[in-house]
Amino acid sequence: MGVRVDALCNGYKMHSEFPATLEAWLERIEACHPSEIELGLDRIRTVAERLSIDLGAGKRVLIAGTNGKGSTATMLESIARSAGLSTGLYTSPHFLRYNERIRLNGDEVSDAVLCAQFERIERARGDIALTYFEYGTLAALLCFAQAQADLLLLEVGLGGRLDAVNIVDCDLAIVTTVALDHTDWLGDDREQIGREKAGIMRAGKPALCGDAEPPQSLLEHARALHAPLLVRERDYRAVQRDSGWDWQGVDANGQPLSHTELPLPSLPLVNAATVLQALALLELNIPRQALVAGLQHARMTGRMQQIALAEGPCILDVAHNPEAAAYIARWLERAPVAGRTHLVVGMLSDKDIAQVIRQLQPQIEHWYPATLGGPRGTTAAALAERIEACGGAVVARYDSVRSALAAARAAMTPGDRILVAGSFLTVAAALESLEQER
């Protein structure tokens, strides 16, 4: 197992000119760069070189995609840990604590570790202005360098080619899905977006695409790099059975490989299929017992997360774009309830709000639109107008997710359920409300 970063950082002395708490550090790094997002690798690569980051000999996986990145990374982590391997996971954004973004062997790193890493970065960057995400990425890499884990999993924040994590040379590149999102940054069609996401591939190194119909640009990029690319449904697949599922794929030498009678995961099965193919290509020698246990135990905050409330079941899923909303709608249809489904929803203005509403509308009886704050937030009134235009029944307009959730809970009768969706901010606010109640 890898060495814990907490142990390695014991005795690390913070200096008075730097913040003393993680909250203060986050305020500082948020103000360091004038833009929330500025794609490009030159800044972070220069600072990483100054820090002399050595990630060791462990396997490295980069994961890009419109949807499914987090669940793919989570299942990979869970299975690897069940097999006794040490792991490092970097993901974003977080819901309640910044520490959620960096995990070692399944545990979030501590405030003290993050503060120590931010100080190292601050000393190394000089006059280079790093973005909030670049700080976090470097902090994760410093933690991983100290831990020397067997398997490193890095989720791309935005796109791929110019995302900060792409400074890491990977052993395997995974693109989960390619759909329209972040079009201001990545392009306004699947071909442009696919080309950006394919930028995490490496010459001669294997790559996976969990999208059964990948854009031509992604296929062409893999060919140009001579990167062996496997595509779901063409080269590997999941076959669902009544009580479980079978997986069919290939090993690292291209020979047929299969697993039968696997337990259905709580996370999307299409991503589980990609996870098993990734493990086969990484040649990690995962025993079946660990495979089964890892699939059964994999859980993820804000992704098909189910909470038992006193009033009835509550499902939380970010579902902030049409593809994710369509998945949730299918899940709701396959898991009907005797009563009604109440949706607490809040969205950002730069998302495809109308399409998200259209995907969910057939499965929702009552809508509870909530205002999200900030420059990108949509008001409840504007959201309600869109919902009603699509034929949805709006109960009322709410000035916060907390008040919308309280109203939905008060309206529940036996057999009903609540869905909270539309944005990371929406789910985070609901989780915070429920946590404070507990």
FENQUI-V895055 format. One record per residue. N is the residue number from 1. RES is the residue in three letters. PHI is phi in whole degrees, 0 to 359 (NA if undefined). NEAR is the number of other ideal C-beta (glycine too) atoms within 8 Angstrom. Layout:
n,res,phi,near
N,RES,PHI,NEAR
N,RES,PHI,NEAR
This chain:
n,res,phi,near
1,MET,NA,4
2,GLY,287,12
3,VAL,287,8
4,ARG,289,9
5,VAL,296,12
6,ASP,304,10
7,ALA,293,7
8,LEU,291,8
9,CYS,266,11
10,ASN,303,6
11,GLY,87,4
12,TYR,292,7
13,LYS,266,4
14,MET,281,9
15,HIS,257,6
16,SER,297,4
17,GLU,282,3
18,PHE,249,11
19,PRO,302,9
20,ALA,262,6
21,THR,233,8
22,LEU,296,10
23,GLU,302,6
24,ALA,292,9
25,TRP,298,13
26,LEU,296,9
27,GLU,296,9
28,ARG,293,9
29,ILE,287,11
30,GLU,293,7
31,ALA,270,5
32,CYS,290,10
33,HIS,241,10
34,PRO,293,3
35,SER,245,6
36,GLU,293,5
37,ILE,232,8
38,GLU,214,6
39,LEU,293,8
40,GLY,142,6
41,LEU,250,9
42,ASP,298,6
43,ARG,298,12
44,ILE,291,13
45,ARG,294,9
46,THR,298,9
47,VAL,292,15
48,ALA,298,11
49,GLU,296,7
50,ARG,295,9
51,LEU,277,11
52,SER,52,5
53,ILE,284,9
54,ASP,239,5
55,LEU,277,11
56,GLY,81,7
57,ALA,262,3
58,GLY,294,13
59,LYS,290,10
60,ARG,237,12
61,VAL,234,16
62,LEU,258,15
63,ILE,233,13
64,ALA,244,14
65,GLY,144,16
66,THR,291,12
67,ASN,225,11
68,GLY,93,14
69,LYS,297,13
70,GLY,296,10
71,SER,292,13
72,THR,296,17
73,ALA,296,13
74,THR,296,14
75,MET,292,16
76,LEU,300,14
77,GLU,298,15
78,SER,298,13
79,ILE,292,17
80,ALA,299,14
81,ARG,293,12
82,SER,296,12
83,ALA,272,13
84,GLY,86,6
85,LEU,273,10
86,SER,275,13
87,THR,225,16
88,GLY,231,17
89,LEU,231,12
90,TYR,238,15
91,THR,218,10
92,SER,196,9
93,PRO,281,5
94,HIS,255,9
95,PHE,259,11
96,LEU,247,8
97,ARG,225,7
98,TYR,302,9
99,ASN,302,12
100,GLU,302,11
101,ARG,288,11
102,ILE,232,14
103,ARG,236,13
104,LEU,239,17
105,ASN,52,11
106,GLY,85,8
107,ASP,255,6
108,GLU,293,8
109,VAL,289,12
110,SER,280,8
111,ASP,303,8
112,ALA,298,9
113,VAL,296,12
114,LEU,297,15
115,CYS,299,15
116,ALA,296,11
117,GLN,291,12
118,PHE,298,14
119,GLU,294,11
120,ARG,300,10
121,ILE,295,15
122,GLU,298,8
123,ARG,290,6
124,ALA,273,9
125,ARG,286,10
126,GLY,62,5
127,ASP,261,4
128,ILE,279,8
129,ALA,273,8
130,LEU,265,14
131,THR,281,14
132,TYR,306,10
133,PHE,290,11
134,GLU,293,13
135,TYR,302,13
136,GLY,297,13
137,THR,295,14
138,LEU,296,16
139,ALA,299,13
140,ALA,297,13
141,LEU,295,12
142,LEU,295,13
143,CYS,298,15
144,PHE,293,14
145,ALA,297,11
146,GLN,284,10
147,ALA,282,13
148,GLN,52,12
149,ALA,286,15
150,ASP,289,10
151,LEU,222,16
152,LEU,250,14
153,LEU,239,13
154,LEU,238,13
155,GLU,271,13
156,VAL,290,16
157,GLY,281,9
158,LEU,208,10
159,GLY,76,15
160,GLY,173,14
161,ARG,305,11
162,LEU,250,10
163,ASP,284,13
164,ALA,305,11
165,VAL,292,13
166,ASN,286,13
167,ILE,285,9
168,VAL,272,11
169,ASP,280,4
170,CYS,256,12
171,ASP,273,8
172,LEU,210,15
173,ALA,251,15
174,ILE,238,16
175,VAL,246,19
176,THR,286,15
177,THR,216,11
178,VAL,230,13
179,ALA,218,11
180,LEU,284,11
181,ASP,193,11
182,HIS,52,7
183,THR,295,9
184,ASP,296,5
185,TRP,257,8
186,LEU,250,12
187,GLY,116,9
188,ASP,254,5
189,ASP,214,7
190,ARG,295,9
191,GLU,294,10
192,GLN,294,11
193,ILE,294,18
194,GLY,299,15
195,ARG,294,14
196,GLU,295,13
197,LYS,290,17
198,ALA,293,15
199,GLY,295,12
200,ILE,277,16
201,MET,289,12
202,ARG,238,10
203,ALA,302,6
204,GLY,75,6
205,LYS,260,11
206,PRO,294,12
207,ALA,217,15
208,LEU,234,16
209,CYS,233,12
210,GLY,278,16
211,ASP,275,12
212,ALA,293,8
213,GLU,231,3
214,PRO,291,12
215,PRO,295,11
216,GLN,300,8
217,SER,299,11
218,LEU,292,15
219,LEU,297,10
220,GLU,293,8
221,HIS,294,12
222,ALA,297,13
223,ARG,296,8
224,ALA,297,6
225,LEU,272,10
226,HIS,55,7
227,ALA,265,13
228,PRO,300,7
229,LEU,248,12
230,LEU,251,15
231,VAL,242,11
232,ARG,299,16
233,GLU,78,6
234,ARG,269,6
235,ASP,246,8
236,TYR,207,13
237,ARG,197,9
238,ALA,250,10
239,VAL,242,8
240,GLN,280,7
241,ARG,249,8
242,ASP,299,3
243,SER,242,3
244,GLY,179,10
245,TRP,204,11
246,ASP,246,12
247,TRP,238,16
248,GLN,232,9
249,GLY,198,15
250,VAL,223,12
251,ASP,272,11
252,ALA,295,8
253,ASN,262,5
254,GLY,85,5
255,GLN,274,6
256,PRO,304,7
257,LEU,216,9
258,SER,211,8
259,HIS,227,9
260,THR,241,6
261,GLU,52,5
262,LEU,271,12
263,PRO,285,7
264,LEU,291,7
265,PRO,282,11
266,SER,282,6
267,LEU,263,13
268,PRO,306,10
269,LEU,295,10
270,VAL,299,10
271,ASN,284,14
272,ALA,298,15
273,ALA,299,15
274,THR,293,16
275,VAL,299,12
276,LEU,294,13
277,GLN,292,16
278,ALA,298,14
279,LEU,298,12
280,ALA,295,12
281,LEU,287,12
282,LEU,283,12
283,GLU,53,7
284,LEU,269,11
285,ASN,55,5
286,ILE,278,11
287,PRO,291,7
288,ARG,302,7
289,GLN,302,7
290,ALA,290,12
291,LEU,298,16
292,VAL,295,10
293,ALA,297,10
294,GLY,297,16
295,LEU,294,14
296,GLN,291,8
297,HIS,267,8
298,ALA,294,15
299,ARG,226,8
300,MET,218,11
301,THR,298,8
302,GLY,74,12
303,ARG,230,11
304,MET,52,10
305,GLN,279,12
306,GLN,247,9
307,ILE,235,9
308,ALA,272,5
309,LEU,269,10
310,ALA,300,2
311,GLU,278,7
312,GLY,150,11
313,PRO,288,10
314,CYS,230,12
315,ILE,247,12
316,LEU,243,13
317,ASP,210,14
318,VAL,306,12
319,ALA,39,12
320,HIS,259,12
321,ASN,218,14
322,PRO,302,12
323,GLU,297,11
324,ALA,293,12
325,ALA,296,14
326,ALA,296,9
327,TYR,296,11
328,ILE,298,14
329,ALA,299,12
330,ARG,295,8
331,TRP,296,9
332,LEU,298,11
333,GLU,294,9
334,ARG,281,6
335,ALA,235,6
336,PRO,291,6
337,VAL,241,10
338,ALA,291,5
339,GLY,256,10
340,ARG,251,10
341,THR,251,13
342,HIS,258,15
343,LEU,249,14
344,VAL,270,16
345,VAL,227,15
346,GLY,218,18
347,MET,221,14
348,LEU,269,11
349,SER,291,8
350,ASP,271,5
351,LYS,265,11
352,ASP,277,9
353,ILE,299,11
354,ALA,300,9
355,GLN,290,9
356,VAL,299,16
357,ILE,297,12
358,ARG,298,9
359,GLN,294,11
360,LEU,274,14
361,GLN,308,11
362,PRO,297,6
363,GLN,257,8
364,ILE,245,12
365,GLU,272,6
366,HIS,226,12
367,TRP,252,12
368,TYR,233,16
369,PRO,289,14
370,ALA,236,17
371,THR,286,14
372,LEU,254,14
373,GLY,282,4
374,GLY,88,6
375,PRO,295,3
376,ARG,263,7
377,GLY,290,12
378,THR,258,11
379,THR,285,7
380,ALA,298,13
381,ALA,297,7
382,ALA,294,8
383,LEU,293,17
384,ALA,298,12
385,GLU,298,8
386,ARG,294,11
387,ILE,297,14
388,GLU,294,9
389,ALA,295,7
390,CYS,265,10
391,GLY,92,5
392,GLY,279,10
393,ALA,266,6
394,VAL,273,11
395,VAL,288,9
396,ALA,192,6
397,ARG,253,10
398,TYR,235,13
399,ASP,277,7
400,SER,203,9
401,VAL,295,16
402,ARG,303,9
403,SER,290,10
404,ALA,295,16
405,LEU,295,15
406,ALA,298,9
407,ALA,294,12
408,ALA,296,15
409,ARG,295,10
410,ALA,294,6
411,ALA,272,10
412,MET,289,12
413,THR,236,7
414,PRO,308,6
415,GLY,96,8
416,ASP,276,14
417,ARG,215,13
418,ILE,244,18
419,LEU,243,15
420,VAL,246,15
421,ALA,201,16
422,GLY,116,10
423,SER,188,12
424,PHE,302,10
425,LEU,296,12
426,THR,295,18
427,VAL,295,16
428,ALA,299,11
429,ALA,295,13
430,ALA,293,14
431,LEU,297,13
432,GLU,298,9
433,SER,297,12
434,LEU,292,11
435,GLU,293,8
436,GLN,295,6
437,GLU,296,5
438,ARG,291,4
